[in-house]
Amino acid sequence: MLQAIGLTSTPRRDRPPEVDDLTFEARPGLITALLGAPGSGKTMALRLMLELEPGRGVTYFRGRQLHKVAHPAREVGTLLGDVPGHPARTVRGQLRLMCAVAGVPAARAEEMLHVVGLDGLGDQRLGTLSVGMDRRLGLAAALLGDPHTLLLDEPAEGLSPRENNWLYGLLRGHAQHGGTVLCTFADPKEAARVADRVVTIDGGRLVADQDATEFARTRLRPRVAVATPHAARLGALVSREARAARRSVEVVAEDGNHLSVYGTTCAEVGETAFRHGVLVHRLTEETGDTGPTAPPPRPTPPPGRDASPPLASDHPRQSDSQPLSPPPGSFANPGACPSPSQDARPCPTPASTSRAAAAATAPAPHPPITPALPRTPLRPLRYELRRLLGVRTTYLLVGAVLVASVALAVVLGRAGHTTLPHLAVAWPGLLPLPPAAIGAGVLGALAFGEEYRYPALAADRGTVPRRLGLLLAKLAVSAATALLLAVLTVALDAQALRLVYGGDLVRIPPDWPSLAASWAGLTVGCAWAGLLASGIFRATAAGLAAVLAVPVAVVPLVQKALSAPQARSVVGLPARLRDVAWLRWPHMLDNGLAAALHLLARPQGAALALSLSVLLCAYVVTGLRGRARW
């Protein structure tokens, strides 16, 4: 069961709250409609239930608040708009990506494709889906975790009648299996046709909570819709004849040349128009909406006095004929005073007695709603791999980098003045970085840049969860991608040079381990710099700018610092560390430590290490300011 108690949104800019003290419940096995006109607060109410907006109140999902549920995707499925995702990603790829978020097997995606009728559209791109197919995909994503409760914001908006029947059949099946379904509606006739219970709100306040039969009887009335260029004349004639025949008929003038006539039939209105020669363009019987009943106004205290306690009329479930029992410590007769033997305290005055009664009968304030932080994917490594490999951008970028690297290597080999290490990675002196390092930086920048552009993890917040698991997964995947790109670049460049100029040009240098470590460190460092910068500034361009800023701006400063004549050497540091350390490590670690110090002693390595340290600190600081849970 879903129970919403006292939901109240935070007012903005001296405006009344969109949702004001809204309390209702949605029971399992039923479809509950949250009905209201556009702007009545339906969507805000759903967002308050999901703890996406600040406010007051509490919502229980089978007795638990959402932030206390370990796996929300297995308790609540939501559809609050279009499906968020990269437009180039396939339908099947999007569902598999969301499977990693919900922590369910990838095979669940195929099951949901069959359930929502998208079996033959698994390879279609998200950007080419129609409104109906997008709704089906959104429902499939909401059902991935097999949730008990579904919260859907106008799921049938923009769908055809056939798609509407399919959608409501699916929701009815979920309810019949014991699930709870809460949908928002703007059309009362559709709500009465689909739902088992209708909760009507207007201005963010509860107007009525009825079953569908009672709602249709009190809210929907049969009427005759008339279109005529003589609307005023025909309305007067129908009203005059109804009074003469002593029939209860109501004529309502609509916009333009339209009338709504209640309490009569098409035949009677048509005969009246025929007898008086009134031209009629349209005459049809339909079900009209009488509109919601205005919610009871809240009492306004007089100036200079405290607000009075809520009246019994503010609570429809309490009978008006049942008197409120006096609260403890008050008196049935305010003018009476206890005897001295009963109470030695001073006799309370009527004013103090009324204030005590007001304090005792006033409802307890509802707890505040603090927007919950976005959760990390339950399978972050699997999520990041599917995000990287699920779009064509990755393959096109890697292909472009490899082609550019081979072309540059061939051109540099013909010139004959480029050293072998720079020739193997296609790094001309005119470029700040080789193509592979730039490509690794762009791939790293896309890791967070695409998350903010297409926020699949937290589309309702427009952000990305800053959790340690997701960050480590992105760092690991970007590092592996950068290393793979580095190896492919060297291998293809060597093969191209050997093919064009023969085997004499390409020889393995004696210091190849140091060169390989430098090359790997450069590509991985560029990938991480792009990743962290895009996570800080929430844009792919910022990540690429950070990558290019290392050789352009940071390296010259480091070169100036390292070239100082008073700079000291750290030769022999591994041996000195061994002497002062308590633990004894193998001598191979000395060689590794010496290689790392050798890389950091170079201007490029020192600049990259300095940049990564600054970016990591900035990422942590911005995460702490955003109350990220690491």
N, C-alpha and C positions, 0 to 999 in steps of 0.2 A: 504493500500500500504506500502511496505517496501522500504525505501530509505537509501542506504549506501553511505556516502559522505566522500571521502578522507581517507579511512581506511589505516593506516600505523602502522605496528607492531614495537615494540621497538627492535632495533638490539641487538644481543647478541655476546659478545666476538669478536668485530671488524668484524663481518660478516654482509652482507647486510640484510635489513629487509625481513622477509618472505612475508609480504604484503606491497606493496609500492603504496600509493596514489590510492587506488582502489575505484571507484565510479560507481555505477549501481543502478538499481531499479528492484523490483519484483512486478508486478501488481496483484491485486485481480482477481480471476477467471481464472488465468493461472498457469501452472506449469513452473517455471523458473529453468533452469539447470545451475549450476556453474561448468563449465567444466575445467579440468586441469589434467595434469599428476601427479603421486605421487610426493609430495614435491613441488608442484607449489604454495601452500599457501591456498588451499581451506579450510581445517579445521581451520587454523589460522584465516581466514576471518570470519568464523562462530563464533569463540570464541571472536573476536573483536566486532562483532555485539551484542553478548550476554554480553559484558562487563566482560569477564572472563580473559582477558589478558591486560596488559598495552600497551598503544600506543597512536595514535592520530586519530581523525576522529569522526564522529557522525553517528548514525543509528536511523532512525525514524520508529516506528511502528504505522502506522496510525496517524502520526504527533506528536508522543510522544516518548521520549527516554525511554529505558527500566527501568532505575532506578526511573523514575517518574510514572511508572504504579503501581497502588495500588496492583493489583493481577496479577503478571506476568503469572501464569499458565493459566489464562483465556484470555490472549492476545497472548502468544507464547508457542507453544509446541515444544520440542526439542528431538532429538535422536542423540547423539554424540558418541555412542559406545554400548557396551553390557549393559544390564539392571543391575544396581547396586542393590544388595540385598543379604541377608543371603541365602546361598545355601539350607538350610533346610526349608526355608519359602515356603509356597505354592503360586501358581500363584494368587489365589483369595486373600490370605492374603497380598501379596505384593501390589496388586491394592487397597485393602482397606486401607493399610498403606499410600499409596500415595494419597488416597482421603482425609485423614486427613491433609496431607501436603498442598493440593490444597484448602482445605476448602469446599469440595463438599460432598453431602451425600454418604454414603457407598453403596447405591443402584446403584450408577453410575458405580461401579466396575462390576456388573453383566451385565449392558448394554454394556460396552466396551468388556467384554469377548465374547458377542454375535457378536459385530461388527467385531472383528478381528478373529472370528472363533475359539475361545478357550473354547467353552461352555463345552466340555467334559474333559478339562484338568485343571479345576480350582483347583483340589486337588493335582496336580503334583508339585514336588519340583523344585525350580529354578535350582538346580544343575544338574538336569536330562534333561533339555530342550535342544533340538537341536538348530542349528543356526537359522533355519526358525521360530521355535516357540519363540525363544528369540527375534527376530525381531518383531514378532506379539505382544509380550508382551510390548516391547518398544514403539510401536505405540499406544497400548492401554493406556499406562501411559502418552504419549504425548497428547492424546485426552481427558484425564479425565476432564480437565477444559473447554472443548469445545472452544479451542483457535481459533482465526481468522487466525493466521500465523503458519505455520509449517516449522521448520528448521531441515533438516535431512542430516546427513553426510553419504553418500554412503549407503542408506538404503537397497539396493539390494545386497550388498556384501555377497557372500557365499550362496545365495539362488538359488533354482532350477528354471528352466524356468516357471514352473507352479506357484511357489510362487511369482516370479517376476510379472507375469500377475495379480495375486491377489493384490499385493502391489500397482502397478501402477493404477489399477482400483479403489482402495480405495483413493489414492491421487487425481485421476481425479474427483471422486465424491465430495471430499472436495473442490476442486477448483470450480466445477460447482455450489456449494452452496454459492459462493462468497468468499471463503477463499483464502489466499495467500500461495503458496507452493514453497519453495526453497530447492532444493536437489543438492548435489554435485555428480559429475560423473567423472570417469576416462576414460570411453569408449565413444568416440564421436558418434558411431553408436547407442548406447543405448540412449544417450542424444537426438539425432535427432528423434528417434522413440517415445520417451516418452514426451519430453518437448514441450511447445509452444514457448519458447524463450530460447536461449542459450547464456550465458555469458562466454566467454573463457578467461582464465587468464594463464599466463606463467611467472614464476619467480616472482609471487606476483603482477604483473601488468596487467592491462586490455589490452587484445588483440583485442577482438571483442565483440559486443553486437548486436545480430541478432535474427530475428525470426527463427523458426526451418526450414522453407522452404529455406530461404536464406542461412542458415548455411549448410544445406545438399548440396546445389548447389555449394557453394564455398569451402567447406572443404572436403566433401566426394566425391570420384571419383570411378567409376567402374573400376575394374582391373581383370587381369587373373593371378591367383597364380599358379606357376609352381614349382614342385619339381623334380629335375633331377641331376644325378651325373655329368653331363656335362653342368653345368649352364653357365660357361663363353662362351663355344662354341655356345650353343643355343641362348644366348643373342646376340652374334655377328651376327648370321644368321638372327634372327628376325629383328634386326636393319638394316642389309644390304638389305633385301627384302623390308622393309618399305621404305627405301630411293629410291630403284629402282621403287617402285610403287607410290612414292610421297605421302605417307600417314604419318600422324603425329602419331608416336608411340614412347613411352618412356619406356625404359627397366631399371629397378632398381634392382641391386643385393642386396638381403637380406642376413641374416646370414645363413651360411652353404650353402647347395646346393639348394637354393630357389631363385626364380625370381619373381618380380612383373612387369607385362607388362600392361601399360596403353594405351588406344586408339585402342584396338584390341579385338578379340573374342577368345574363346577356339578353335573354328574350325580352324581359321587361324594359331594359334600357333601350334596346333596339326598337321596340314598339313605340316608346315615347319619342324617340328621334324621328321615326317614320311619320307619326301623326302630325308632328309640327314642322316637318320638312327640314330637319337639321342634317347636314352632311356629316357622315361618320367615315373616317379612314381606317380605323381599327377598333375591334370590339372582341375582347377575349377575357376568359375567366382564368384567374391565377391566384396564387397564395401571396398575400401581402404581409409585410412586416410592420407591426405597430410600433416598433422601436422599444428600446429598453426603458424601464421605469427609472426615473432619476433617483440616485442614491440619497439617503437622508442627509441633510446638511448637518455638519458638526456644530455644536453649540459654541457661540463666541462669548467669552467672558466679558462683562462690562469693564470699562477702563478703570484701572487701579485695583482690580480684584483678581484673585486667583482663579484659574480655570476650574469650572465645576466638574464633578465626576461624570463619567459617561452615563447617559440616560438608558433606561430599559429599552427604549425604542431603537437604540443603536445596536442592539443584539437581537436579531429576529428570532433566534431559537429560544429565547426566554419569554414566557407568557407575560403579557402586560397586566393580567389580573392577579398574578402572584406577587405579593409584596416582597421587597427585599428585606431579608432578615437583618437586624441591627448588628453591626460588627462588634467584635469583642471590645469591651472598654467603653462603649457608647450606651445611650439610654433610649428606651422606646419613647419616652416623653422627654423632649429636650428641656422642658421647663422644670422637670422634677429633680430633686436633689436627694442623694442618699442620706440616711440618718447618720449622726456622728458615730454611733456604735458600729455601723457597717463600714464606714470609710472615713478616716480622719483627714483626708486630703480636702483642699478647698473645693467648693461646689463649682463645676464647670459652667461657664456662660454658654448661651445658645450659639454664639459665634465660634467659640472654641470647639463645641460639640460638633457643629457642622463641618468644621475643618478636619476634625478627627475622623468623622464619617467619610468625608471625601477621600482622605488619605487611605482609609482602610478599604474602600470599595474601588479605588482606582486600579486598573490592571497593571501588573508588573511590566516594566519596559522590556521589550524584546531584545535579545542579544544582537550585537552588531554583526553585519556580514562583511568580512574582509575578503576581497577577491583572492581566490586560491592561486597559488603559483602553478604555472604549467608543469606537467609531469614529464619526465624523461621517458623515452621509449623503453619498454620492458626488455627489449632485445636490441640494445643500441648498436652493436657491431653489425648485426644483420640488417638493421635499418639503414646504416650508413652505406653498406655495400649496395643495397638495392637502390638507394638514392643516387649513388654515383653511376651505377651501371644501367639504370632504368631509363635514361634519356640519351638521345643521339649526340648531345653536346660533348660529352666525354670522348666518344669515339672520333668525332670530327676534329676536336682540338688535338688529340694525340696524333692523329694522322697528319694534320697540318704541321705540327711540331717536327715530326720525323721527316717529312718531305723537305721542309725548310732547312733542317739540319744537314741532310744529305746534300742538298744543293749548295749550301754554304761550304761544306767540307770539300766538295769537288772544286769550287772556285778558289778556295784558299790553297788547295794542293797545287793548282796550276801556277799560282803566283810564286810559290817556292820559298817565301821568307817567313812562314808561320811555323812556330815550334810544334813538335809532335803532340804534346798534351793539348794545346789549343786546337790543333788540327783534328784530333780525335773527337772532340766535343763540339766542333764547328763554332769556335768563339773568336770572331775577328776583333781587332782592337777598337773598331768604331762602335761596337755595341757594348752597353753596360753589362749585359749578361748574355750567355749563350741561349739559343732558342729553347733547349730542354729545361733550363732553370726558369725561364719566363713562363713556359707552359706549366711547370709544376706549381709556380706561384699562382697562376690563374686557376688551376684546378683546386688549389687550397682555398683561394678566395671564393670560389663558387660553393664550397662546402657550407659556408654560413650565408653567403650572399643570396643564394637561391632559397634558403630557408626563410629569410625575411621577405623575399619577393613573392614566394608561393608558400605561405606558412602552413604546411600540412600538419605540423605538430600542435600548433595552437592558433588555428585560424581565427577563432573567436576573440583572441587577444592581440593578434597581429605581431606576435613576438616568438621567441624561441626559448625553450627551457635551458637555463644555464646550470646544468647538472654535471657533476664530475664524470659520470659514466658516458654521457654523450660527448663531452669534450675529449676524453681519452679515446673513444671510438673514432672520432674525426681525426685526431692526431695520428692514430695508428694507420687508418686507411689512407690518409694523405701522404704519410711517410712511405708506405708500401707502394703507392702509385708513383711517387717521385722516384723511388729506387728502380722500379720497373722501367720508367721512362728513361732514366739515366743509362741503364744497361742496354736497352734497345737502341738508344742514340749512338753509343760507342760501337755497338756491334754493326749497325747498319752503315755508319760512317766508315768503319774499317773495311767492310766489304765493298762499299762503293769506291773507296780510294784504291783498294787492291785491284778492282775490276778495271778502273780507268787508267791508273798509272803503274800497275804492276805491284808485286809483293815487296820490292825494295823500299818503298816509301813507308810502309806500315810495319814497324818492328816493336816488339814489347820492350819497354825501357826497364833498366834494372831497378829503379825505384817505383815500380808500378803499385805496390801496396799503399805507399803514401799518396800517390796520385789518385788511386781509386777511393781512398778514404776522403780526400779533399773534394773529389767530384760528388761523392755520395752526400757529404756534409753540405755542400752548396745547394744541391737540388732539394734535399729534405728541409734545409733551413729556409729556402725560398717558399716552399709549400707551407711551412708552419707560419712564416711571416704573413703570407696572404690570408691564411685561415684566421689567425688571431686578429688581424686588422679588420677584416670583414665582420668578425664577431663583435668588435668594439664599435665600429662606425655603422654597422648594419647595411653595408653596401659592398658589392663586388668591386666596384671601381676603387674604393678605399683600400681594399686588399691588394690590388695590382699596384696602386700608388705606393704602398708601403714596401712592396718588393723592389720596385725601381728606385726608391729612395735610398736603399742600402748602398748600392755602388755609386750613386750620383752624389749623395749628400753625406752619408756616414763614413764611407771609406776614405775620402780626402781628410776628414777630421782625424780619423784614427792614424792615417799615414803621418800626419803632422805630429801627432803625439808620440808615435813609435820611433820617429826619426830623430828625436832629441838626442844630443850627444851624451847627456848624463843618464840615459836609460840603462838599466842594469839587466844582466842575463839571468835566466832561470835554469841554466844547464846544470844537470845533476840533481834536480828536484826529486825525481823518483827515488834515488838512492837515499836522500836525506829523509824522505817520508818513511822509508822502510826502517830507518834507524830509530825514529821517534814513535813509530806505531807499535801498539801492543800485539796486533795480529800479524802473522807472516803470510804474505800472499806469494803466488808463483812469480817467477821472474818474467813470464810472458806478460803479466800485467804491467811490468815496468815498461816494456816496449809499447804497449797500447797507450799508457799514460804519456810517454814521451811523444808519440805520434799526435795525440790530442793537443799537447802543449805546443807542438810544432805548428799545428793548424791555427791555434789561437794566436800564435806569434805573428802570423801573416795579417796584413791589413784587412783582407776580405773576410777571413775567419773571425777576427776580433770584432769587426763591424757587424757581422751577422749575429754573433753571440750577444753583443750589446743590444742590438735591435730586438732580438727575441726576448731578452730579459725585460726590456722596457715594455714591450707589447704584452707579455704575460702579466706583469704587474698591473698594467692598465686594464687588462681583461678581468683580473681579480677585483680590482677596485670598483669598476663599473658593475660587476656582479654583486658585490656587497651593497652598493647603493640601491640596486634593484631588488634587494632582499632575496638573492638567489640562494637556494639550498644546495650546498655542494655535496 
